[in-house]
Amino acid sequence: MSSYTQKKLSQATLVAKADDYIDTTTGGITPPIITSTTYARDDRYNSINEANVYGRDDNPSFVQAEVVLAELEQGEAALLFASGMAAIATLFYTLGSGSHVVLPDSMYWGVSSWTRSYCDRADIRISYYDAANAESIATAMEGAARTDMVWIETPANPMMHVCDIARAVEIAHAADAKVVVDNTTPTPIFSQPLTLGADLVVHSATKTLNGHSDVLAGAIVTRETDEHWDKIASERHGAGAVPGAFEAWLLLRGMRTLSVRAERASDNAQKIADYLEANAAVAQVLYPGLASHPGHVVASNQMHGGYGSLLSFLVVGDADATVAVAGRLNLIVSATSLGGVETLIEHRFSVEPPETGVPENLLRLAVGIEHVDDLIADLDQALMPLKA
């Protein structure tokens, strides 16, 4: 653990210093990219550096990022993966046939779709709970001999439902179930689920952790390095689902500005949500930072310093009118993803399967770090025809 964590300095200092890195050979303050896939042994066939044996598990370029991320989430350890979905898949690979998992009824559709397909093949039963009501987890577990995993995504993408993590943990742990929280959207800058009792946190590090829309990566962080964590590490080792050295280096590079990026984007999102809520062309704004959001109180209790950079809003009109709003934007780009420095918008009804129930007039806005006045001006001119 770094000296910064021991001194309990802020997250902003921790990430900016990249775990107190100074290269002992050159004195460089920026970590190098380690591209070697294997490491030499001495004349007794021992590893010259016992931490490095083979590149599938051992590479300082991603080990350093893992240390920083574990400290950000206040966990004991972290592992990087080739993508967020690779990390998520690895968690499910640790479950045996006959397992039971409880998932929210509103979540990132890529996870929802993949889990249905995989669990059907692997003889793993899924039950669903109301993503906005932690109490419904107990009902979802009823009738199961045991429940192995409870999955939480809060705020949920794209409907922005908020789940009470601490209450969910209480219910799940009473049944000896592990609690996994997808913390991609809020990031550890605003939410630290492990401190609320969650067992594991998962990230699509492609998003805000990296923040520059130029890296595919994922991560899992654990509250404690127990037997289940050993299974996760073993699955990653066997599948080799690790990032490349350059991707890991880029991720660490991006994480060094995580605090300022996340805070700026969250501030922008709050101001945009306030603007949209007062706009006659908007039927509803889904953002937990608004007092009108049904999960605002819970979010305020478990998120600190902001509510994240993702929001959704429903325009006054049908699917065609909604797509037309996105099409009139000039500064804001229509594209998938979130957490980059640039603001993106997406008509999720056009890309999600019908069973997710996303409204046809919903636009998901992934807010970046541009000047908020420019973003609001762009939204205003795009929404103007709906006021006529």
PLY file of the C-alpha trace (Angstrom):
ply
format ascii 1.0
element vertex 388
property float x
property float y
property float z
element edge 387
property int vertex1
property int vertex2
end_header
0.00 0.00 0.00
1.36 3.39 -0.90
2.58 6.01 1.52
-0.22 8.30 0.31
-2.93 5.92 1.52
-1.17 5.51 4.86
-1.16 9.29 5.23
-4.85 9.34 4.21
-4.39 11.98 1.56
-7.23 12.72 -0.84
-8.19 10.65 -3.85
-7.17 13.54 -6.09
-3.62 13.38 -4.74
-3.52 9.60 -4.92
-4.42 9.40 -8.58
-2.32 12.39 -9.62
0.77 10.84 -8.04
0.07 7.39 -9.59
0.89 5.60 -6.32
3.97 7.70 -5.59
5.84 6.50 -8.68
9.45 7.48 -9.32
11.52 5.35 -11.70
14.54 4.15 -9.74
16.70 3.80 -12.86
16.05 7.11 -14.62
14.30 9.24 -12.01
11.36 9.61 -14.40
8.04 10.57 -12.83
5.99 8.91 -15.57
5.83 5.10 -15.51
7.35 3.34 -18.54
5.47 0.89 -20.76
6.71 -2.62 -20.02
6.21 -4.65 -23.20
8.02 -7.86 -22.27
5.81 -10.95 -22.25
8.28 -13.06 -20.28
10.99 -12.57 -17.66
14.45 -14.08 -17.15
15.52 -16.50 -14.42
18.84 -16.72 -12.64
21.34 -19.61 -12.76
19.31 -21.49 -10.14
16.17 -21.11 -12.23
14.56 -18.65 -9.83
12.79 -15.57 -11.13
15.09 -12.56 -11.03
12.09 -10.59 -9.83
9.70 -12.90 -8.00
6.74 -10.67 -8.93
7.32 -11.29 -12.64
7.10 -14.73 -14.22
4.98 -14.43 -17.36
3.14 -11.56 -18.98
-0.34 -13.08 -18.83
-0.46 -12.18 -15.14
2.70 -10.22 -14.46
3.31 -6.83 -15.95
4.19 -3.72 -13.94
2.23 -1.64 -16.46
-1.07 -3.03 -15.23
-0.06 -4.04 -11.72
0.53 -0.38 -10.90
-2.90 0.60 -12.20
-4.39 -2.21 -10.10
-2.75 -0.86 -6.95
-4.09 2.65 -7.57
-7.60 1.40 -8.31
-7.69 -0.82 -5.22
-6.72 2.16 -3.08
-9.33 4.38 -4.74
-12.06 1.85 -3.97
-10.61 1.10 -0.51
-10.30 -2.57 -1.38
-7.55 -5.08 -0.70
-6.75 -5.88 -4.33
-7.75 -5.25 -7.94
-7.33 -7.03 -11.25
-7.39 -5.51 -14.72
-9.10 -7.19 -17.67
-9.19 -6.73 -21.41
-12.64 -5.07 -21.20
-15.48 -4.45 -18.81
-17.39 -7.41 -20.24
-14.31 -9.64 -19.80
-14.30 -8.69 -16.12
-18.02 -9.36 -15.78
-17.80 -12.67 -17.61
-15.00 -13.79 -15.31
-17.20 -13.20 -12.27
-19.89 -15.44 -13.73
-17.34 -18.09 -14.72
-16.60 -18.58 -11.03
-20.18 -19.73 -10.46
-20.93 -23.44 -10.64
-23.82 -25.25 -12.27
-26.99 -24.84 -10.24
-26.02 -21.45 -8.87
-28.58 -18.69 -8.38
-27.96 -15.01 -9.11
-30.17 -11.99 -8.51
-29.97 -9.16 -11.04
-31.71 -5.78 -11.29
-34.53 -5.44 -13.82
-32.90 -2.27 -15.16
-29.21 -2.32 -16.00
-26.74 -1.93 -18.86
-28.34 -4.05 -21.56
-25.05 -5.63 -22.65
-24.71 -7.27 -19.23
-28.38 -8.20 -19.13
-28.26 -9.82 -22.57
-25.01 -11.71 -22.00
-25.98 -13.03 -18.57
-29.27 -14.43 -19.89
-27.45 -16.26 -22.65
-24.57 -17.53 -20.54
-26.58 -18.53 -17.49
-28.97 -20.53 -19.64
-26.03 -22.52 -21.07
-24.33 -22.89 -17.69
-27.44 -23.97 -15.75
-27.39 -20.86 -13.56
-30.78 -19.54 -12.48
-31.51 -15.80 -12.62
-34.10 -13.90 -10.62
-34.77 -10.20 -11.01
-35.51 -7.45 -8.52
-36.74 -3.88 -8.82
-33.58 -1.87 -9.49
-34.98 1.07 -7.52
-36.00 -0.97 -4.46
-33.39 -2.86 -2.45
-36.15 -4.50 -0.39
-37.25 -6.44 -3.49
-33.98 -8.38 -3.40
-35.38 -10.49 -0.56
-38.39 -11.41 -2.68
-36.14 -12.33 -5.61
-34.21 -14.73 -3.39
-37.32 -16.52 -2.12
-37.61 -20.16 -3.15
-33.91 -20.57 -3.90
-31.96 -23.13 -1.89
-29.15 -20.61 -1.91
-28.28 -17.37 -3.68
-24.67 -16.99 -4.77
-24.55 -13.45 -6.13
-26.57 -10.24 -5.97
-25.76 -7.70 -8.68
-26.22 -3.96 -8.21
-25.84 -1.19 -10.75
-26.51 2.25 -9.34
-27.33 4.65 -10.86
-28.57 2.17 -13.45
-27.78 2.82 -17.12
-29.81 4.36 -18.79
-32.90 4.69 -16.57
-30.86 6.04 -13.65
-32.61 3.98 -10.97
-30.90 4.22 -7.57
-30.46 1.24 -5.26
-29.62 1.48 -1.56
-26.31 -0.39 -1.48
-26.04 -0.74 2.29
-29.57 -2.17 2.56
-28.95 -4.51 -0.38
-25.79 -5.76 1.31
-27.67 -6.40 4.54
-30.31 -8.47 2.75
-27.85 -10.39 0.57
-25.36 -11.17 3.34
-28.16 -12.53 5.51
-28.48 -15.21 2.83
-24.67 -15.63 2.48
-24.75 -14.16 -1.03
-21.89 -12.12 -2.48
-22.71 -8.55 -3.49
-21.19 -7.18 -6.70
-21.62 -3.51 -7.59
-21.04 -2.13 -11.07
-19.44 1.19 -10.16
-18.69 2.28 -13.73
-21.07 5.23 -13.86
-20.34 6.99 -10.53
-16.65 5.93 -10.26
-14.88 5.74 -6.88
-14.70 9.53 -6.88
-18.40 9.68 -5.99
-19.22 6.19 -4.70
-17.25 3.54 -2.84
-19.49 0.47 -2.51
-16.88 -1.61 -0.67
-17.08 0.81 2.26
-20.84 0.10 2.36
-20.23 -3.64 2.67
-20.21 -4.80 -0.96
-17.85 -7.69 -1.65
-16.72 -6.79 -5.14
-16.77 -3.80 -7.45
-16.61 -4.09 -11.24
-15.70 -1.39 -13.75
-15.73 -0.85 -17.45
-12.43 1.02 -17.22
-13.01 2.04 -20.83
-15.31 4.74 -19.47
-14.53 7.43 -16.88
-11.56 5.67 -15.28
-9.62 6.08 -18.52
-11.64 9.06 -19.69
-10.22 9.58 -23.16
-12.22 7.15 -25.33
-9.04 5.41 -26.48
-8.76 2.29 -24.30
-10.70 -0.94 -23.80
-10.21 -2.25 -20.26
-12.09 -3.61 -17.29
-11.42 -4.13 -13.61
-12.60 -5.97 -10.52
-11.80 -4.78 -7.01
-12.32 -6.90 -3.90
-13.02 -5.90 -0.32
-10.94 -8.84 0.89
-8.67 -11.39 -0.76
-10.63 -14.53 0.10
-11.14 -17.89 -1.61
-13.56 -16.39 -4.12
-10.97 -13.80 -5.10
-8.50 -16.62 -5.73
-11.05 -18.17 -8.11
-11.41 -14.88 -9.98
-7.63 -14.55 -10.32
-7.39 -18.16 -11.49
-10.07 -17.61 -14.14
-8.26 -14.53 -15.43
-5.00 -16.44 -15.54
-6.54 -19.34 -17.43
-8.36 -17.21 -19.97
-5.59 -14.63 -20.32
-8.18 -11.87 -20.38
-5.68 -9.14 -19.52
-5.07 -5.76 -21.16
-2.05 -5.09 -23.31
0.85 -3.14 -21.86
0.05 0.00 -23.85
-3.65 -0.11 -22.89
-2.73 -0.50 -19.22
-0.31 2.42 -19.47
-2.97 4.58 -21.12
-5.43 3.64 -18.40
-3.04 4.69 -15.67
-2.34 7.88 -17.61
-6.06 8.59 -17.72
-6.60 7.79 -14.06
-4.10 10.47 -13.06
-6.69 13.11 -14.03
-9.72 11.11 -12.87
-10.61 13.41 -10.01
-10.66 16.67 -11.97
-12.39 15.10 -14.98
-15.08 13.36 -12.95
-15.79 16.44 -10.86
-15.99 18.77 -13.88
-18.25 16.39 -15.82
-20.49 15.86 -12.79
-20.81 19.60 -12.24
-21.71 19.99 -15.92
-24.28 17.19 -15.68
-25.95 18.80 -12.68
-26.27 22.15 -14.46
-27.56 20.50 -17.63
-30.10 18.48 -15.64
-31.34 21.68 -13.99
-31.64 23.34 -17.41
-33.46 20.38 -18.98
-35.90 20.08 -16.09
-37.04 23.64 -16.76
-37.28 23.16 -20.54
-40.80 22.90 -21.95
-39.59 20.49 -24.66
-38.50 17.96 -22.04
-41.04 15.67 -20.39
-38.77 14.24 -17.68
-35.15 14.32 -16.57
-33.57 11.23 -15.00
-30.65 12.32 -12.84
-30.20 11.49 -9.14
-28.78 14.94 -8.45
-32.25 16.43 -8.92
-34.47 16.71 -5.86
-37.33 15.47 -8.06
-35.59 12.14 -8.70
-37.21 9.36 -6.61
-33.77 8.05 -5.62
-32.31 11.45 -4.73
-32.24 10.90 -0.96
-30.63 7.47 -1.22
-28.12 8.75 -3.77
-27.26 11.69 -1.53
-26.57 9.32 1.36
-24.28 6.96 -0.55
-22.68 9.28 -3.11
-20.35 12.07 -2.10
-19.23 15.16 -3.98
-21.47 14.68 -7.01
-23.85 12.39 -8.85
-21.80 11.44 -11.88
-21.72 12.46 -15.51
-24.54 10.32 -16.93
-28.16 11.40 -17.26
-31.16 10.64 -19.43
-34.09 12.78 -20.47
-37.40 12.19 -22.20
-38.36 14.70 -24.85
-41.92 15.74 -25.67
-42.56 13.69 -28.79
-42.23 10.25 -30.38
-39.18 8.32 -31.54
-38.81 10.32 -34.75
-38.95 13.62 -32.90
-36.42 12.34 -30.40
-33.97 11.19 -33.05
-34.38 14.56 -34.74
-33.26 16.33 -31.55
-30.04 14.31 -31.52
-29.58 15.01 -35.22
-29.74 18.78 -34.72
-26.90 18.83 -32.21
-23.63 20.31 -33.40
-21.22 20.15 -30.49
-22.61 17.01 -28.86
-21.83 13.83 -30.81
-24.23 10.91 -31.34
-22.24 7.87 -30.24
-22.21 4.97 -27.80
-20.21 5.10 -24.55
-19.74 7.46 -21.63
-17.08 8.91 -19.38
-14.89 10.57 -22.02
-13.84 14.19 -22.10
-16.36 14.77 -24.90
-20.14 14.84 -24.47
-22.05 12.07 -26.26
-25.75 11.50 -26.80
-27.59 8.33 -27.76
-31.13 7.29 -28.62
-31.09 4.06 -26.62
-34.43 2.86 -28.05
-32.66 2.49 -31.40
-29.86 0.29 -30.05
-31.35 -1.71 -27.17
-33.56 -4.78 -27.64
-37.30 -4.19 -27.07
-37.42 -6.22 -23.85
-35.38 -3.62 -21.96
-38.36 -1.28 -22.01
-36.41 1.89 -22.73
-38.87 4.63 -23.77
-38.81 5.66 -27.40
-38.44 9.32 -26.44
-35.40 8.82 -24.18
-32.00 10.31 -24.93
-29.00 9.31 -22.84
-26.50 12.09 -22.32
-22.93 11.23 -21.32
-21.61 14.60 -20.23
-18.00 15.59 -20.82
-15.77 18.41 -19.65
-16.54 21.08 -22.26
-17.75 24.47 -21.05
-21.26 23.89 -19.78
-22.64 27.05 -21.42
-21.67 25.67 -24.84
-23.34 22.34 -24.09
-26.55 23.99 -22.91
-26.62 26.27 -25.96
-26.31 23.25 -28.23
-29.11 21.42 -26.44
-31.28 24.52 -26.48
-31.12 25.01 -30.24
-31.77 21.27 -30.80
-34.83 21.29 -28.54
-36.20 24.61 -29.81
-38.39 23.20 -32.65
-40.32 21.09 -30.12
-41.46 24.25 -28.33
-43.09 25.65 -31.45
0 1
1 2
2 3
3 4
4 5
5 6
6 7
7 8
8 9
9 10
10 11
11 12
12 13
13 14
14 15
15 16
16 17
17 18
18 19
19 20
20 21
21 22
22 23
23 24
24 25
25 26
26 27
27 28
28 29
29 30
30 31
31 32
32 33
33 34
34 35
35 36
36 37
37 38
38 39
39 40
40 41
41 42
42 43
43 44
44 45
45 46
46 47
47 48
48 49
49 50
50 51
51 52
52 53
53 54
54 55
55 56
56 57
57 58
58 59
59 60
60 61
61 62
62 63
63 64
64 65
65 66
66 67
67 68
68 69
69 70
70 71
71 72
72 73
73 74
74 75
75 76
76 77
77 78
78 79
79 80
80 81
81 82
82 83
83 84
84 85
85 86
86 87
87 88
88 89
89 90
90 91
91 92
92 93
93 94
94 95
95 96
96 97
97 98
98 99
99 100
100 101
101 102
102 103
103 104
104 105
105 106
106 107
107 108
108 109
109 110
110 111
111 112
112 113
113 114
114 115
115 116
116 117
117 118
118 119
119 120
120 121
121 122
122 123
123 124
124 125
125 126
126 127
127 128
128 129
129 130
130 131
131 132
132 133
133 134
134 135
135 136
136 137
137 138
138 139
139 140
140 141
141 142
142 143
143 144
144 145
145 146
146 147
147 148
148 149
149 150
150 151
151 152
152 153
153 154
154 155
155 156
156 157
157 158
158 159
159 160
160 161
161 162
162 163
163 164
164 165
165 166
166 167
167 168
168 169
169 170
170 171
171 172
172 173
173 174
174 175
175 176
176 177
177 178
178 179
179 180
180 181
181 182
182 183
183 184
184 185
185 186
186 187
187 188
188 189
189 190
190 191
191 192
192 193
193 194
194 195
195 196
196 197
197 198
198 199
199 200
200 201
201 202
202 203
203 204
204 205
205 206
206 207
207 208
208 209
209 210
210 211
211 212
212 213
213 214
214 215
215 216
216 217
217 218
218 219
219 220
220 221
221 222
222 223
223 224
224 225
225 226
226 227
227 228
228 229
229 230
230 231
231 232
232 233
233 234
234 235
235 236
236 237
237 238
238 239
239 240
240 241
241 242
242 243
243 244
244 245
245 246
246 247
247 248
248 249
249 250
250 251
251 252
252 253
253 254
254 255
255 256
256 257
257 258
258 259
259 260
260 261
261 262
262 263
263 264
264 265
265 266
266 267
267 268
268 269
269 270
270 271
271 272
272 273
273 274
274 275
275 276
276 277
277 278
278 279
279 280
280 281
281 282
282 283
283 284
284 285
285 286
286 287
287 288
288 289
289 290
290 291
291 292
292 293
293 294
294 295
295 296
296 297
297 298
298 299
299 300
300 301
301 302
302 303
303 304
304 305
305 306
306 307
307 308
308 309
309 310
310 311
311 312
312 313
313 314
314 315
315 316
316 317
317 318
318 319
319 320
320 321
321 322
322 323
323 324
324 325
325 326
326 327
327 328
328 329
329 330
330 331
331 332
332 333
333 334
334 335
335 336
336 337
337 338
338 339
339 340
340 341
341 342
342 343
343 344
344 345
345 346
346 347
347 348
348 349
349 350
350 351
351 352
352 353
353 354
354 355
355 356
356 357
357 358
358 359
359 360
360 361
361 362
362 363
363 364
364 365
365 366
366 367
367 368
368 369
369 370
370 371
371 372
372 373
373 374
374 375
375 376
376 377
377 378
378 379
379 380
380 381
381 382
382 383
383 384
384 385
385 386
386 387
